[in-house]
């Protein structure tokens, strides 16, 4: 491969649009506006951290429920058989 100077034409810096700057709704005096791309990156990272935190919380709750389930000892079923005279009701049809 050979690099050619005509492949990538130079772009004058005046044609490059400046980044879109976003600030908070109530900007502080010391706050400088940040490019939207950086804000999106920071927001994505925070969202990923929240998802990991919620997944960890869900896993901890599931482990707690499993521990409680295993802690409960299985009970033997209580079955009482008693010999009683049973009256069988039969309806006679005529």
N, C-alpha and C positions, 0 to 999 in steps of 0.2 A: 504494500500500500504506500502510496505517495501522497503527502499532504499538498494540496494545491491552495494557493492564496485566493482563488476565486470561489472556493466552496463556501466559506463563511465570510460574508461581506461585513465590514465594520459598520456599526450602528452609531451614529452621533449621539452623544449623551443627552442632548436636548430632546430626542424622540423617546427616551425611556421614561415611562410614566412613573411618578413618585409613588411610593407605597401608600395605600389607604390607611390613614391614621384614625384610630378609634380611641376615645377616652372614656372615662367613667361618666355617668350622668351628672355627677357632682364632682368636677375635678378639683383636686387640692392644688395649692400653690406650687408645691414641690413636685407634683406629678407631671411627667412628660407623656405625651401620647405615644402609644406603641403601634407598630404596623399590625394590621389585621391578621396577617399570617402568624405572627408571634403569639398574639392573643388566642388564636385558634389552637395553636400547638399547646399552649399552657392549659387551655380549657380541656383539650383532649386528654392531657396527662392527668388532670384533676378528676375527670370523669372515669378514667381507667382506675385510679386509686380508689374511688368510691365503689366501683363495681367489685374490686378485689376485697375491700372492706366488707361489703354486704355479703359476698360469697363466703368469706371467713366467718362472719357472724352466723350465717345459715348453717355452715358446717359444724360450728360449735353447738348450736341448738340441736342439730340432728344427733351429734355425739352425746349430748346430755339426755335426749329422749331415749337413745339406745341404751345408755347406762341405766336409766331408770327402768326400762323394760327388762333388762337382764337382771336387775336387782330384785325384782318381784319374783318370789319363789312360786313355782307352779303349784296350785292347789289341787288336791284330789277331788274329783266330783263327789258331791254328796247325794247319794241315792238311798232312799229309804223304801224298803219293801215291807209292807205290812199286810198280813192276812186279815181281811175284813169281809164280812158278808156283803156281797155286792148285789144290789137290786138292779136288775136289768128292766128297763122300761120298754115295753113293746106296745105299739099302738095296733089294735086289731081293727082291720078294715072289713066292713060288711058289704 
